[in-house]
Amino acid sequence: MPSPAGTAPLAPDTRSQLLLPSAAIGGCVRAYTERDTRGCVLSEAQRFNHFPATPYCSLVWVLAGDAAIVRTDQPDAPGLAGAPRTPVGADWLISGPQTRPMVSWNPGPALGFWVLLQPDALHALTGLDSAAWCNQLLPAAPLLAQARDAAGWQALDQAVRAAPDTAARVAAVEAFVLPRWQAARPAQPLGLHHARDWAVAVAQRAATSGPGRSLRQLERRIKRHTGLPMRELRVLSRAEAAFFQVRAEPDGERPRWAEVASDVGYADQAHLCRETRRVTGFTPSELRQRIAEDEAFWAYRLWI
Protein backbone atom coordinates (compact mmCIF):
# COMPACT_ATOMS: atom_id res chain seq x y z
CA MET A 1 0.00 0.00 0.00
CA PRO A 2 1.45 3.43 -0.89
CA SER A 3 2.05 5.88 1.93
CA PRO A 4 -0.76 8.37 2.56
CA ALA A 5 -0.25 11.81 1.04
CA GLY A 6 1.71 14.13 3.30
CA THR A 7 3.25 11.42 5.47
CA ALA A 8 6.22 12.75 7.47
CA PRO A 9 8.95 10.06 7.44
CA LEU A 10 10.29 8.75 10.73
CA ALA A 11 13.12 10.78 12.27
CA PRO A 12 15.51 8.37 14.01
CA ASP A 13 17.28 10.96 16.14
CA THR A 14 14.22 12.07 18.15
CA ARG A 15 13.77 10.67 21.66
CA SER A 16 10.30 9.66 22.83
CA GLN A 17 9.62 7.38 25.77
CA LEU A 18 6.79 5.98 27.85
CA LEU A 19 7.41 5.13 31.51
CA LEU A 20 5.05 3.34 33.87
CA PRO A 21 4.45 4.51 37.44
CA SER A 22 5.31 2.56 40.55
CA ALA A 23 2.67 0.09 41.70
CA ALA A 24 1.88 2.22 44.76
CA ILE A 25 0.44 5.04 42.64
CA GLY A 26 -0.77 2.97 39.70
CA GLY A 27 -4.36 3.80 40.62
CA CYS A 28 -3.61 7.49 40.13
CA VAL A 29 -0.91 7.92 37.47
CA ARG A 30 -1.45 6.02 34.21
CA ALA A 31 1.96 6.75 32.66
CA TYR A 32 4.70 9.30 32.02
CA THR A 33 5.59 10.39 28.50
CA GLU A 34 8.53 12.46 27.31
CA ARG A 35 9.40 13.81 23.86
CA ASP A 36 12.76 15.45 23.11
CA THR A 37 13.58 16.86 19.65
CA ARG A 38 16.49 19.07 20.70
CA GLY A 39 19.40 18.57 18.36
CA CYS A 40 17.12 17.18 15.63
CA VAL A 41 16.47 18.66 12.22
CA LEU A 42 12.78 18.10 11.48
CA SER A 43 10.59 19.20 8.62
CA GLU A 44 7.45 21.18 9.41
CA ALA A 45 5.33 18.04 8.96
CA GLN A 46 7.54 16.10 11.39
CA ARG A 47 6.96 18.75 14.08
CA PHE A 48 3.24 17.98 14.31
CA ASN A 49 2.14 15.78 17.22
CA HIS A 50 -1.00 13.64 16.86
CA PHE A 51 -2.89 12.52 19.96
CA PRO A 52 -6.07 10.40 20.09
CA ALA A 53 -9.16 11.13 22.11
CA THR A 54 -8.57 9.85 25.63
CA PRO A 55 -10.38 9.43 28.95
CA TYR A 56 -7.23 10.47 30.85
CA CYS A 57 -6.23 13.88 32.17
CA SER A 58 -2.70 15.21 31.72
CA LEU A 59 -0.23 17.52 33.37
CA VAL A 60 2.11 18.81 30.68
CA TRP A 61 5.40 20.66 31.05
CA VAL A 62 6.95 22.38 28.02
CA LEU A 63 10.49 22.39 29.38
CA ALA A 64 12.22 23.65 26.23
CA GLY A 65 10.94 25.27 23.07
CA ASP A 66 7.38 26.29 22.26
CA ALA A 67 4.13 24.58 21.35
CA ALA A 68 0.87 25.47 19.66
CA ILE A 69 -2.50 23.77 19.27
CA VAL A 70 -3.55 23.22 15.67
CA ARG A 71 -7.18 24.16 15.11
CA THR A 72 -8.52 21.87 12.42
CA ASP A 73 -11.30 19.42 11.66
CA GLN A 74 -9.02 17.66 9.15
CA PRO A 75 -6.14 15.92 10.97
CA ASP A 76 -4.53 14.64 7.74
CA ALA A 77 -1.30 16.37 6.71
CA PRO A 78 -2.74 18.41 3.77
CA GLY A 79 -5.49 19.69 6.07
CA LEU A 80 -2.92 20.76 8.67
CA ALA A 81 -0.71 22.81 6.38
CA GLY A 82 -2.72 26.01 6.53
CA ALA A 83 -4.66 25.39 9.75
CA PRO A 84 -4.56 28.09 12.47
CA ARG A 85 -2.04 27.45 15.26
CA THR A 86 -2.71 28.87 18.70
CA PRO A 87 0.23 29.10 21.14
CA VAL A 88 -0.49 27.14 24.32
CA GLY A 89 0.16 30.25 26.40
CA ALA A 90 2.00 28.60 29.31
CA ASP A 91 4.78 26.11 29.94
CA TRP A 92 2.80 24.16 32.57
CA LEU A 93 -0.56 22.92 31.33
CA ILE A 94 -3.45 20.71 32.37
CA SER A 95 -5.91 18.93 30.14
CA GLY A 96 -9.14 17.15 30.89
CA PRO A 97 -10.50 14.12 29.05
CA GLN A 98 -10.55 14.55 25.27
CA THR A 99 -13.48 13.28 23.21
CA ARG A 100 -11.83 14.16 19.89
CA PRO A 101 -8.30 13.85 18.53
CA MET A 102 -5.87 16.72 19.12
CA VAL A 103 -2.92 17.95 17.09
CA SER A 104 -0.12 20.19 18.38
CA TRP A 105 2.90 21.66 16.64
CA ASN A 106 6.37 22.72 17.75
CA PRO A 107 7.94 25.57 15.75
CA GLY A 108 11.42 24.34 16.69
CA PRO A 109 13.26 21.89 18.94
CA ALA A 110 11.33 21.13 22.12
CA LEU A 111 11.28 19.04 25.28
CA GLY A 112 7.90 18.02 26.70
CA PHE A 113 7.02 15.94 29.76
CA TRP A 114 3.52 14.53 30.32
CA VAL A 115 1.96 12.93 33.39
CA LEU A 116 -1.21 11.02 32.47
CA LEU A 117 -3.65 10.79 35.36
CA GLN A 118 -6.88 8.93 35.95
CA PRO A 119 -9.53 11.68 36.03
CA ASP A 120 -11.25 10.35 39.15
CA ALA A 121 -7.87 10.24 40.90
CA LEU A 122 -7.10 13.83 39.89
CA HIS A 123 -10.48 14.84 41.28
CA ALA A 124 -9.64 13.06 44.55
CA LEU A 125 -6.26 14.80 44.80
CA THR A 126 -7.42 18.31 43.89
CA GLY A 127 -11.10 18.53 44.75
CA LEU A 128 -11.60 20.04 41.28
CA ASP A 129 -14.03 18.86 38.63
CA SER A 130 -12.19 17.58 35.53
CA ALA A 131 -15.43 17.78 33.51
CA ALA A 132 -14.84 21.54 33.35
CA TRP A 133 -11.62 20.90 31.39
CA CYS A 134 -13.06 18.39 28.91
CA ASN A 135 -11.57 18.98 25.43
CA GLN A 136 -9.38 21.78 26.77
CA LEU A 137 -5.68 22.36 27.37
CA LEU A 138 -5.30 25.13 29.94
CA PRO A 139 -2.57 26.84 32.00
CA ALA A 140 -2.18 24.67 35.10
CA ALA A 141 -0.98 27.27 37.61
CA PRO A 142 -4.22 29.30 37.99
CA LEU A 143 -6.38 26.18 38.10
CA LEU A 144 -4.27 24.31 40.64
CA ALA A 145 -4.04 27.46 42.76
CA GLN A 146 -7.69 26.65 43.57
CA ALA A 147 -6.93 22.99 44.34
CA ARG A 148 -6.58 21.21 47.62
CA ASP A 149 -2.93 21.68 48.75
CA ALA A 150 -2.27 24.46 46.24
CA ALA A 151 1.19 25.10 47.70
CA GLY A 152 2.11 21.46 47.14
CA TRP A 153 1.15 21.63 43.46
CA GLN A 154 3.25 24.76 43.04
CA ALA A 155 6.19 22.98 44.68
CA LEU A 156 5.71 20.04 42.28
CA ASP A 157 5.93 22.39 39.33
CA GLN A 158 9.20 23.81 40.64
CA ALA A 159 10.61 20.34 41.34
CA VAL A 160 9.86 19.10 37.81
CA ARG A 161 11.44 22.19 36.26
CA ALA A 162 14.55 21.85 38.43
CA ALA A 163 15.00 18.11 37.75
CA PRO A 164 18.10 17.40 35.62
CA ASP A 165 16.69 14.43 33.68
CA THR A 166 13.70 12.19 33.05
CA ALA A 167 14.34 9.91 36.03
CA ALA A 168 14.49 12.90 38.38
CA ARG A 169 11.25 14.31 36.94
CA VAL A 170 9.47 11.00 37.48
CA ALA A 171 10.89 10.76 41.01
CA ALA A 172 9.61 14.27 41.81
CA VAL A 173 6.10 13.36 40.67
CA GLU A 174 6.11 10.07 42.59
CA ALA A 175 7.34 11.73 45.77
CA PHE A 176 4.53 14.28 45.49
CA VAL A 177 1.74 11.88 44.55
CA LEU A 178 2.44 8.92 46.85
CA PRO A 179 1.48 10.36 50.27
CA ARG A 180 -1.44 12.31 48.84
CA TRP A 181 -2.80 9.33 46.93
CA GLN A 182 -2.47 7.08 49.98
CA ALA A 183 -4.65 9.57 51.85
CA ALA A 184 -7.18 10.19 49.06
CA ARG A 185 -7.56 6.94 47.12
CA PRO A 186 -10.81 4.98 47.28
CA ALA A 187 -11.08 1.99 49.58
CA GLN A 188 -10.91 -0.40 46.63
CA PRO A 189 -8.18 0.64 44.17
CA LEU A 190 -9.13 0.49 40.52
CA GLY A 191 -7.77 -1.89 37.90
CA LEU A 192 -5.65 0.26 35.62
CA HIS A 193 -3.81 -1.57 32.92
CA HIS A 194 -6.41 -0.75 30.27
CA ALA A 195 -9.06 1.93 29.94
CA ARG A 196 -11.78 -0.74 29.72
CA ASP A 197 -10.86 -2.21 33.14
CA TRP A 198 -10.76 1.24 34.65
CA ALA A 199 -14.13 2.29 33.18
CA VAL A 200 -15.81 -0.84 34.53
CA ALA A 201 -14.29 -0.26 37.97
CA VAL A 202 -15.44 3.37 37.99
CA ALA A 203 -18.99 2.31 37.13
CA GLN A 204 -18.97 -0.29 39.89
CA ARG A 205 -17.70 2.18 42.45
CA ALA A 206 -20.20 4.85 41.36
CA ALA A 207 -23.03 2.33 41.72
CA THR A 208 -22.14 1.61 45.35
CA SER A 209 -21.15 5.08 46.54
CA GLY A 210 -23.53 7.83 47.50
CA PRO A 211 -27.29 7.80 47.91
CA GLY A 212 -29.56 6.78 45.05
CA ARG A 213 -29.34 3.93 42.60
CA SER A 214 -31.24 5.27 39.57
CA LEU A 215 -29.55 5.30 36.17
CA ARG A 216 -29.57 9.11 36.12
CA GLN A 217 -27.94 9.32 39.56
CA LEU A 218 -25.35 6.73 38.52
CA GLU A 219 -24.51 8.67 35.35
CA ARG A 220 -24.11 11.88 37.33
CA ARG A 221 -21.66 10.24 39.73
CA ILE A 222 -19.65 8.71 36.88
CA LYS A 223 -19.40 12.06 35.14
CA ARG A 224 -18.39 13.77 38.40
CA HIS A 225 -15.63 11.19 38.96
CA THR A 226 -14.30 11.04 35.40
CA GLY A 227 -15.40 14.14 33.53
CA LEU A 228 -17.19 11.99 30.94
CA PRO A 229 -20.50 10.12 30.70
CA MET A 230 -20.32 6.32 30.69
CA ARG A 231 -21.25 6.18 27.01
CA GLU A 232 -18.16 8.21 26.12
CA LEU A 233 -15.96 6.09 28.36
CA ARG A 234 -17.14 3.01 26.49
CA VAL A 235 -16.25 4.60 23.15
CA LEU A 236 -12.72 5.47 24.26
CA SER A 237 -12.03 2.21 26.10
CA ARG A 238 -13.30 0.18 23.13
CA ALA A 239 -10.97 2.10 20.81
CA GLU A 240 -7.98 1.44 23.09
CA ALA A 241 -8.86 -2.27 23.20
CA ALA A 242 -8.90 -2.34 19.40
CA PHE A 243 -5.49 -0.62 19.24
CA PHE A 244 -3.99 -3.20 21.58
CA GLN A 245 -5.48 -6.10 19.67
CA VAL A 246 -4.07 -4.85 16.36
CA ARG A 247 -0.67 -4.40 17.98
CA ALA A 248 -0.72 -8.08 18.93
CA GLU A 249 -1.02 -9.14 15.27
CA PRO A 250 2.16 -10.75 13.88
CA ASP A 251 4.46 -8.34 12.04
CA GLY A 252 3.62 -8.11 8.37
CA GLU A 253 0.18 -9.66 8.78
CA ARG A 254 -2.74 -7.49 7.81
CA PRO A 255 -5.37 -7.23 10.58
CA ARG A 256 -8.73 -8.86 9.96
CA TRP A 257 -10.80 -5.83 10.87
CA ALA A 258 -14.12 -7.68 11.10
CA GLU A 259 -12.61 -10.03 13.69
CA VAL A 260 -11.08 -7.13 15.63
CA ALA A 261 -14.48 -5.41 15.67
CA SER A 262 -16.22 -8.51 16.96
CA ASP A 263 -13.58 -9.29 19.59
CA VAL A 264 -13.62 -5.87 21.29
CA GLY A 265 -17.36 -5.21 21.21
CA TYR A 266 -18.19 -3.27 18.06
CA ALA A 267 -21.42 -4.09 16.26
CA ASP A 268 -19.56 -4.68 13.00
CA GLN A 269 -16.57 -3.48 10.98
CA ALA A 270 -18.36 -0.31 9.90
CA HIS A 271 -18.93 0.56 13.57
CA LEU A 272 -15.21 0.07 14.23
CA CYS A 273 -14.33 2.35 11.32
CA ARG A 274 -16.73 5.11 12.40
CA GLU A 275 -15.51 5.17 15.99
CA THR A 276 -11.82 4.92 15.04
CA ARG A 277 -12.24 7.94 12.78
CA ARG A 278 -14.03 9.79 15.55
CA VAL A 279 -11.33 9.02 18.14
CA THR A 280 -8.26 9.49 15.91
CA GLY A 281 -9.37 11.26 12.72
CA PHE A 282 -8.38 8.30 10.52
CA THR A 283 -9.71 4.97 9.30
CA PRO A 284 -8.17 1.91 11.00
CA SER A 285 -6.03 1.02 7.95
CA GLU A 286 -4.69 4.53 7.45
CA LEU A 287 -4.05 4.97 11.17
CA ARG A 288 -2.07 1.73 11.29
CA GLN A 289 0.07 2.84 8.35
CA ARG A 290 0.70 6.29 9.76
CA ILE A 291 1.71 4.86 13.12
CA ALA A 292 4.31 2.76 11.31
CA GLU A 293 5.61 5.43 8.92
CA ASP A 294 4.80 8.96 10.12
CA GLU A 295 7.01 10.75 12.68
CA ALA A 296 4.07 12.89 13.84
CA PHE A 297 2.35 9.77 15.24
CA TRP A 298 5.06 9.10 17.83
CA ALA A 299 2.53 9.19 20.71
CA TYR A 300 0.57 6.32 19.17
CA ARG A 301 3.74 4.28 18.73
CA LEU A 302 4.54 4.64 22.43
CA TRP A 303 1.14 3.32 23.48
CA ILE A 304 0.63 0.57 20.94
C-alpha positions as CSV (number, residue, x, y, z in Angstrom):
1,M,0.0,0.0,0.0
2,P,1.5,3.4,-0.9
3,S,2.1,5.9,1.9
4,P,-0.8,8.4,2.6
5,A,-0.3,11.8,1.0
6,G,1.7,14.1,3.3
7,T,3.2,11.4,5.5
8,A,6.2,12.7,7.5
9,P,8.9,10.1,7.4
10,L,10.3,8.7,10.7
11,A,13.1,10.8,12.3
12,P,15.5,8.4,14.0
13,D,17.3,11.0,16.1
14,T,14.2,12.1,18.2
15,R,13.8,10.7,21.7
16,S,10.3,9.7,22.8
17,Q,9.6,7.4,25.8
18,L,6.8,6.0,27.8
19,L,7.4,5.1,31.5
20,L,5.0,3.3,33.9
21,P,4.4,4.5,37.4
22,S,5.3,2.6,40.6
23,A,2.7,0.1,41.7
24,A,1.9,2.2,44.8
25,I,0.4,5.0,42.6
26,G,-0.8,3.0,39.7
27,G,-4.4,3.8,40.6
28,C,-3.6,7.5,40.1
29,V,-0.9,7.9,37.5
30,R,-1.4,6.0,34.2
31,A,2.0,6.7,32.7
32,Y,4.7,9.3,32.0
33,T,5.6,10.4,28.5
34,E,8.5,12.5,27.3
35,R,9.4,13.8,23.9
36,D,12.8,15.5,23.1
37,T,13.6,16.9,19.7
38,R,16.5,19.1,20.7
39,G,19.4,18.6,18.4
40,C,17.1,17.2,15.6
41,V,16.5,18.7,12.2
42,L,12.8,18.1,11.5
43,S,10.6,19.2,8.6
44,E,7.5,21.2,9.4
45,A,5.3,18.0,9.0
46,Q,7.5,16.1,11.4
47,R,7.0,18.7,14.1
48,F,3.2,18.0,14.3
49,N,2.1,15.8,17.2
50,H,-1.0,13.6,16.9
51,F,-2.9,12.5,20.0
52,P,-6.1,10.4,20.1
53,A,-9.2,11.1,22.1
54,T,-8.6,9.8,25.6
55,P,-10.4,9.4,29.0
56,Y,-7.2,10.5,30.9
57,C,-6.2,13.9,32.2
58,S,-2.7,15.2,31.7
59,L,-0.2,17.5,33.4
60,V,2.1,18.8,30.7
61,W,5.4,20.7,31.0
62,V,7.0,22.4,28.0
63,L,10.5,22.4,29.4
64,A,12.2,23.7,26.2
65,G,10.9,25.3,23.1
66,D,7.4,26.3,22.3
67,A,4.1,24.6,21.3
68,A,0.9,25.5,19.7
69,I,-2.5,23.8,19.3
70,V,-3.5,23.2,15.7
71,R,-7.2,24.2,15.1
72,T,-8.5,21.9,12.4
73,D,-11.3,19.4,11.7
74,Q,-9.0,17.7,9.2
75,P,-6.1,15.9,11.0
76,D,-4.5,14.6,7.7
77,A,-1.3,16.4,6.7
78,P,-2.7,18.4,3.8
79,G,-5.5,19.7,6.1
80,L,-2.9,20.8,8.7
81,A,-0.7,22.8,6.4
82,G,-2.7,26.0,6.5
83,A,-4.7,25.4,9.8
84,P,-4.6,28.1,12.5
85,R,-2.0,27.5,15.3
86,T,-2.7,28.9,18.7
87,P,0.2,29.1,21.1
88,V,-0.5,27.1,24.3
89,G,0.2,30.3,26.4
90,A,2.0,28.6,29.3
91,D,4.8,26.1,29.9
92,W,2.8,24.2,32.6
93,L,-0.6,22.9,31.3
94,I,-3.5,20.7,32.4
95,S,-5.9,18.9,30.1
96,G,-9.1,17.1,30.9
97,P,-10.5,14.1,29.1
98,Q,-10.5,14.6,25.3
99,T,-13.5,13.3,23.2
100,R,-11.8,14.2,19.9
101,P,-8.3,13.9,18.5
102,M,-5.9,16.7,19.1
103,V,-2.9,18.0,17.1
104,S,-0.1,20.2,18.4
105,W,2.9,21.7,16.6
106,N,6.4,22.7,17.7
107,P,7.9,25.6,15.7
108,G,11.4,24.3,16.7
109,P,13.3,21.9,18.9
110,A,11.3,21.1,22.1
111,L,11.3,19.0,25.3
112,G,7.9,18.0,26.7
113,F,7.0,15.9,29.8
114,W,3.5,14.5,30.3
115,V,2.0,12.9,33.4
116,L,-1.2,11.0,32.5
117,L,-3.7,10.8,35.4
118,Q,-6.9,8.9,36.0
119,P,-9.5,11.7,36.0
120,D,-11.2,10.3,39.2
121,A,-7.9,10.2,40.9
122,L,-7.1,13.8,39.9
123,H,-10.5,14.8,41.3
124,A,-9.6,13.1,44.5
125,L,-6.3,14.8,44.8
126,T,-7.4,18.3,43.9
127,G,-11.1,18.5,44.8
128,L,-11.6,20.0,41.3
129,D,-14.0,18.9,38.6
130,S,-12.2,17.6,35.5
131,A,-15.4,17.8,33.5
132,A,-14.8,21.5,33.4
133,W,-11.6,20.9,31.4
134,C,-13.1,18.4,28.9
135,N,-11.6,19.0,25.4
136,Q,-9.4,21.8,26.8
137,L,-5.7,22.4,27.4
138,L,-5.3,25.1,29.9
139,P,-2.6,26.8,32.0
140,A,-2.2,24.7,35.1
141,A,-1.0,27.3,37.6
142,P,-4.2,29.3,38.0
143,L,-6.4,26.2,38.1
144,L,-4.3,24.3,40.6
145,A,-4.0,27.5,42.8
146,Q,-7.7,26.6,43.6
147,A,-6.9,23.0,44.3
148,R,-6.6,21.2,47.6
149,D,-2.9,21.7,48.8
150,A,-2.3,24.5,46.2
151,A,1.2,25.1,47.7
152,G,2.1,21.5,47.1
153,W,1.2,21.6,43.5
154,Q,3.3,24.8,43.0
155,A,6.2,23.0,44.7
156,L,5.7,20.0,42.3
157,D,5.9,22.4,39.3
158,Q,9.2,23.8,40.6
159,A,10.6,20.3,41.3
160,V,9.9,19.1,37.8
161,R,11.4,22.2,36.3
162,A,14.6,21.8,38.4
163,A,15.0,18.1,37.7
164,P,18.1,17.4,35.6
165,D,16.7,14.4,33.7
166,T,13.7,12.2,33.1
167,A,14.3,9.9,36.0
168,A,14.5,12.9,38.4
169,R,11.3,14.3,36.9
170,V,9.5,11.0,37.5
171,A,10.9,10.8,41.0
172,A,9.6,14.3,41.8
173,V,6.1,13.4,40.7
174,E,6.1,10.1,42.6
175,A,7.3,11.7,45.8
176,F,4.5,14.3,45.5
177,V,1.7,11.9,44.5
178,L,2.4,8.9,46.8
179,P,1.5,10.4,50.3
180,R,-1.4,12.3,48.8
181,W,-2.8,9.3,46.9
182,Q,-2.5,7.1,50.0
183,A,-4.6,9.6,51.8
184,A,-7.2,10.2,49.1
185,R,-7.6,6.9,47.1
186,P,-10.8,5.0,47.3
187,A,-11.1,2.0,49.6
188,Q,-10.9,-0.4,46.6
189,P,-8.2,0.6,44.2
190,L,-9.1,0.5,40.5
191,G,-7.8,-1.9,37.9
192,L,-5.6,0.3,35.6
193,H,-3.8,-1.6,32.9
194,H,-6.4,-0.8,30.3
195,A,-9.1,1.9,29.9
196,R,-11.8,-0.7,29.7
197,D,-10.9,-2.2,33.1
198,W,-10.8,1.2,34.7
199,A,-14.1,2.3,33.2
200,V,-15.8,-0.8,34.5
201,A,-14.3,-0.3,38.0
202,V,-15.4,3.4,38.0
203,A,-19.0,2.3,37.1
204,Q,-19.0,-0.3,39.9
205,R,-17.7,2.2,42.4
206,A,-20.2,4.8,41.4
207,A,-23.0,2.3,41.7
208,T,-22.1,1.6,45.3
209,S,-21.2,5.1,46.5
210,G,-23.5,7.8,47.5
211,P,-27.3,7.8,47.9
212,G,-29.6,6.8,45.1
213,R,-29.3,3.9,42.6
214,S,-31.2,5.3,39.6
215,L,-29.6,5.3,36.2
216,R,-29.6,9.1,36.1
217,Q,-27.9,9.3,39.6
218,L,-25.3,6.7,38.5
219,E,-24.5,8.7,35.4
220,R,-24.1,11.9,37.3
221,R,-21.7,10.2,39.7
222,I,-19.7,8.7,36.9
223,K,-19.4,12.1,35.1
224,R,-18.4,13.8,38.4
225,H,-15.6,11.2,39.0
226,T,-14.3,11.0,35.4
227,G,-15.4,14.1,33.5
228,L,-17.2,12.0,30.9
229,P,-20.5,10.1,30.7
230,M,-20.3,6.3,30.7
231,R,-21.2,6.2,27.0
232,E,-18.2,8.2,26.1
233,L,-16.0,6.1,28.4
234,R,-17.1,3.0,26.5
235,V,-16.3,4.6,23.2
236,L,-12.7,5.5,24.3
237,S,-12.0,2.2,26.1
238,R,-13.3,0.2,23.1
239,A,-11.0,2.1,20.8
240,E,-8.0,1.4,23.1
241,A,-8.9,-2.3,23.2
242,A,-8.9,-2.3,19.4
243,F,-5.5,-0.6,19.2
244,F,-4.0,-3.2,21.6
245,Q,-5.5,-6.1,19.7
246,V,-4.1,-4.8,16.4
247,R,-0.7,-4.4,18.0
248,A,-0.7,-8.1,18.9
249,E,-1.0,-9.1,15.3
250,P,2.2,-10.8,13.9
251,D,4.5,-8.3,12.0
252,G,3.6,-8.1,8.4
253,E,0.2,-9.7,8.8
254,R,-2.7,-7.5,7.8
255,P,-5.4,-7.2,10.6
256,R,-8.7,-8.9,10.0
257,W,-10.8,-5.8,10.9
258,A,-14.1,-7.7,11.1
259,E,-12.6,-10.0,13.7
260,V,-11.1,-7.1,15.6
261,A,-14.5,-5.4,15.7
262,S,-16.2,-8.5,17.0
263,D,-13.6,-9.3,19.6
264,V,-13.6,-5.9,21.3
265,G,-17.4,-5.2,21.2
266,Y,-18.2,-3.3,18.1
267,A,-21.4,-4.1,16.3
268,D,-19.6,-4.7,13.0
269,Q,-16.6,-3.5,11.0
270,A,-18.4,-0.3,9.9
271,H,-18.9,0.6,13.6
272,L,-15.2,0.1,14.2
273,C,-14.3,2.4,11.3
274,R,-16.7,5.1,12.4
275,E,-15.5,5.2,16.0
276,T,-11.8,4.9,15.0
277,R,-12.2,7.9,12.8
278,R,-14.0,9.8,15.5
279,V,-11.3,9.0,18.1
280,T,-8.3,9.5,15.9
281,G,-9.4,11.3,12.7
282,F,-8.4,8.3,10.5
283,T,-9.7,5.0,9.3
284,P,-8.2,1.9,11.0
285,S,-6.0,1.0,8.0
286,E,-4.7,4.5,7.5
287,L,-4.0,5.0,11.2
288,R,-2.1,1.7,11.3
289,Q,0.1,2.8,8.4
290,R,0.7,6.3,9.8
291,I,1.7,4.9,13.1
292,A,4.3,2.8,11.3
293,E,5.6,5.4,8.9
294,D,4.8,9.0,10.1
295,E,7.0,10.8,12.7
296,A,4.1,12.9,13.8
297,F,2.4,9.8,15.2
298,W,5.1,9.1,17.8
299,A,2.5,9.2,20.7
300,Y,0.6,6.3,19.2
301,R,3.7,4.3,18.7
302,L,4.5,4.6,22.4
303,W,1.1,3.3,23.5
304,I,0.6,0.6,20.9
